[in-house]
Structure formats: C-alpha cells, structure tokens
Amino acid sequence: MNDKEIFRQKAKDGYTVCLAAECPLREHCLRWRVGEQMPDSVRFYTCVNPLHEDVATQQCPEYRPDEKVTFARGMVNLFNDDMPRRLEPAVRYAIIGKTCRTYYYEYRNGQRVIPPRLQQFIRDTFLREGWTAPVHFDTYFEDYDW
C-alpha cells in the first residue's frame, strides 16, 4: 500500500486532519497530508481548528511529522539470563509508573506497540540501574507516528 492509499484510509478511519492552508509546517505534516486525501464521500470528519492561536505556527502542538519512525513490539526477551535479577522489577515499576500496569503487560506481550520515546525511556532506565549492554526488544517495524 502506498502513502496516498494509507493517508486515504486514515482519513476514512477518522484521523484528525488539518486544513490550515497558511501553516508553514503543512508540507511535512501528517494531519495536512491526510486531509489532502479526504475522500468526497466522507460527510463528517474531525479537524484541527485553524483559527486557534497555536495552530498554523512553527510551534503547532498538533503537528505530526511525515517521517516514519521505528516502533518496537514485545519485551518478552528483553530480560536475558545475563542481567541481574534486580533489574526486571526496577524496569517494570518504572514503565508502570510512566504508563500503567495494563499498558506494561500489553507492551511486554506485544499487544501494544512501543513508541520511540518509550523505548528510550526504557533504555535510560536500564542505564540508570547499571546495565550498559544494548537493550533489544522482540521485534521492530517502521511506521508513521500518528
């Protein structure tokens, strides 16, 4: 599936779009690009308010870059035999503290994707706890950060 088809499907699925024509970030914003692919058959859709004071500026809080990022899935193999036993609870509680218990288990079992920011948080937690070896999640894939 090419990007145009992906954006068209996101538009149909109800992704919040932006139609601020004067926005300096629009050429590389997912919300704008999905909005461009909005089919005429869609009667109602969710749109960013282009009149809001922060929208259509260089610091737009609704801006989503149109670059693919690397997501991870699963943490079952994250804790290997070489790691001290104390690391697992420290990392688990840190992730639960940042997200919640349900999300932790969904991340662990691969039911919820792990975004790049959370991957870095987990790596930083391992470093803080004294583990300097590379941290590898179960699988990786690239997608847009919707």
QUIZIFEN-V403845 format. One record per helix or strand of 3 or more residues. SS is the DSSP state (@ for helix, = for strand). FROM is the first residue (numbers start at 1). TO is the last residue. If there is no record, write none. Layout:
ss=SS from=FROM to=TO
ss=SS from=FROM to=TO
This chain:
ss=@ from=3 to=13
ss=@ from=26 to=28
ss=@ from=30 to=36
ss== from=68 to=73
ss=@ from=85 to=98
ss=@ from=101 to=109
ss=@ from=116 to=128
ss== from=139 to=144
